Amino acid sequence: MLWTIIDNLKSSKLSLRASELRSVLDSQSDSKIVEFQSEAASAFRLLFTPEIYYLYCAAYEGEVNGEGLRDFCSNIMLSGHSFFMKMIETPDAFAELSGMESFNDDFDSVSNMGRHILIERHGEDEAAELLLHTEQLNGIWRDLESKVGSLTFNPNWQVIRLNMPRVYARWGKERS
């Protein structure tokens, strides 16, 4: 359901895609929103990897933090399933993207959009009950930190140079 909805959004601009997604979800039943939310959380978790973390830190060095990483991952999802899969499989390909500035913008996190709609409809407690048996994002930061060490949001240029040569060539040569 997640990718069917996202891939059928009409707009190519991320800001408009976020608004359009919100409208589509607003028109869905609670059970469909729960299904979407669970799939979104599962997909979002796949993006919380050391590679995506280092990619984000390299591309937006000096402007990075936890909220920004969340926005970055959400906007990768908002770009559609094929782009999402490309970033999962080859995050180094992000270096070839032009107009990547919008990937650091806060539109509305795909990973929590369904949850927010359910809270608006039913309140915090009932929304939590509806989402009780779905994929959650609990521990996502702890899991990432256990893989990279302290989350300083500074690029590790040595790791980037070895694992993402295109990212290093675009953003790292002058900085490292």
N, C-alpha and C positions, 0 to 999 in steps of 0.2 A: 504494500500500500504506500509506504513512504516514497519510494522512487517513482511509482506511477504518478502520484500527485506532483512531486517536484519536477519530474521530467515533462509534465504537461503544462507547466506554467508558461504563460505567453511572453512575458517580458524578458529581455536579455539583461537589463540593469539589475544588479543585486538588490538595490533598495526597493525597486518596484516588485521584484520577485518575492521579497519578504512580505510586503503588504498583500500581494496576491495570495501567497500561501496562507496568511492569516485569515483572509476572507474565505478561502476554500475550507479551511478547518472550522471556521465559525459555522459553516453550513452543515457540518457533519454531526452524526449522532455521537453520544458519549462513548459508545462501544468502538466506533471507528476512530475517535480521538485517542482512546486508550491504546488501540492497536498501533496507530501512528506514533504515539509517544514512546511506546516500547521499542519499536523499530528504530526510531530516531536516536534513542539513548544507546542502543546497540551499535549503530553506525558511528555515532559520536565517539564512543569508547575506542573504536578502531583507529580513530585519528589521534588519540592521545598516546603517541609513540615518541621515542627520543628523536627520530628522524624529523617528524613534523614539528616538534618543539624546537630543534636546532634550525630548521628551515625558517620558522617564524622569527626566531631571534636574529637570524642573519638578514632576512629581508627587511625587517623593521627595527634594526638595532637603534637603541636610544628611545624608542617609543613603545616598549614592550612591557607587558604585565599580565597577570592572570586573566583579567577581563578581556584583554586583547587577544590572548591565545584562544579563549573560548569563542570570541567573535570570528577569529581566523578560521577555526575548525568549522564553525557553523556556516560561514560563507563558502567554504569548500563544499559542504553538503548542499547548500542552496544553489550551487552551480550545476548540479545534476549528477546522476549516477556515473556517467562515463568519466567526468572530470574527477569525481570522488575516487573512483577505482584507480585512475591514473596517479593520483596523489598517494594512495595507499601503496601501490606497486612501485612507483618511481617518483618519490617526492622531489628528486633533483630536477624533474621536468618543469617545476614551477619557475625556475630561472629563465625559461624561454617565454614566459607569459608577459605580455605588455599590458599596461593599464591595471596593474595588480594593486594599486593604492586602495581600492575599495574593499579588498579582502581584510583590511584592518578596521573597517567601520562597524559600528554597532547598529544593526537593523532590528533584530529580535532573534534570539537564539533558537535555531531549529530544534535543538535538543530539549528545550523547555517550553516551546510554544503550546503544545497540547496541554501540558500541565497548567500553564497560565490560563488557558481558556476554561478548563475544568474548574479551576479556583474561582474564576469570575462567575461561572454558572452556579456553583454549588457551595463555595466556601472551602477553606483550607482542609478541614477535617474530612469532608465527604470526598474531595478530590484525592486526598491521600488514600482513602479507602478504595476508591476506584482504581488507583494505580498500584495498590498493594502488591500484586503478584506480577508486576511487569519489570522489565529491565530498568535498573536505576543507575545513577551515576555516582553513587556512594563510593568513596575511596579512590576516585579517579585521579586526584592530585597526588595522593600518597603513592599510588601505583607508579605514576610517572616519575615521581621523585626517587623512588627505589631503583629506577633504571638509570637515571642521569645524575644522581646525587642531588645536591642542593639546587633548587630552582632559582637561580640568580637572574635569569632572563638575559644573560650575556652569551653571545655566540661562542661556542667552542670551535675555533677556526681549524684546529688540528683535526678534530673529528669530521668537520664539514669538508675539509680538503680531501680527506681519505674516502668519505662515503658519498659526497655530493659535489663532484668536481664542477658541474655547471653552476651551482649555487655559489661555490667558492670563487669561480671565475667572475661572476657578475657582481658579488657584493664583498668578497673577502680579501682579494689581493691587496687592496689599498689599506685595509684595516688591520690585517694580521701582522 
